[in-house]
């Protein structure tokens, strides 16, 4: 049940992150927004467990997942922006 809950929270976090940090070179569409949020939730969970904020088996909450999704969105925008300038 934990992985399904992370996916649901990740989807909501991806939508919120897109509203907080819109831009031209960020991924768009339902599927990419969902993937963005899920990856953000996993990043937040991993970093939170590594820093001791969460216990093993405990996932990031909605706020942590949103922050993780914003970090992933920032990194994606950075590399996508570099690709467009290089061409």
WOHUUR-V171712 format. One record per backbone hydrogen bond with DSSP energy under -0.5 kcal/mol. NH is the residue of the N-H (numbers start at 1). CO is the residue of the C=O. E is the energy in kcal/mol with one decimal. If there is no record, write none. Layout:
# WOHUUR-V171712
nh: <NH;NH>
co: <CO;CO>
e: <E;E>
This chain:
# WOHUUR-V171712
nh: <5;6;7;8;9;10;11;12;13;14;15;16;17;18;19;20;21;33;34;35;36;37;38;39;40;41;42;43;44;45;46;47;48;49;50;51;52;53;54;58;65;66;67;68;69;70;71;72;73;74;75;76;77;78;79;80;81;82;83;84;85;86;87>
co: <1;2;3;4;5;6;7;8;9;10;11;12;13;14;15;16;17;29;30;31;32;33;34;35;36;37;38;39;40;41;42;43;44;45;46;47;48;48;48;55;61;62;63;64;65;66;67;68;69;70;71;72;73;74;75;76;77;78;79;80;81;82;83>
e: <-2.2;-2.1;-1.9;-2.3;-2.7;-2.6;-2.3;-1.9;-2.6;-2.4;-1.9;-2.2;-2.8;-2.0;-1.5;-2.2;-2.7;-2.0;-2.1;-2.5;-2.5;-2.2;-2.4;-2.8;-2.3;-2.4;-2.3;-2.7;-2.6;-2.3;-2.7;-2.8;-2.4;-2.3;-2.3;-2.2;-0.5;-2.5;-1.4;-2.3;-2.3;-2.3;-2.3;-2.5;-2.5;-2.3;-2.2;-2.4;-2.5;-2.5;-2.4;-2.6;-2.6;-2.1;-2.2;-2.9;-2.0;-1.5;-1.8;-1.7;-1.7;-1.7;-1.0>
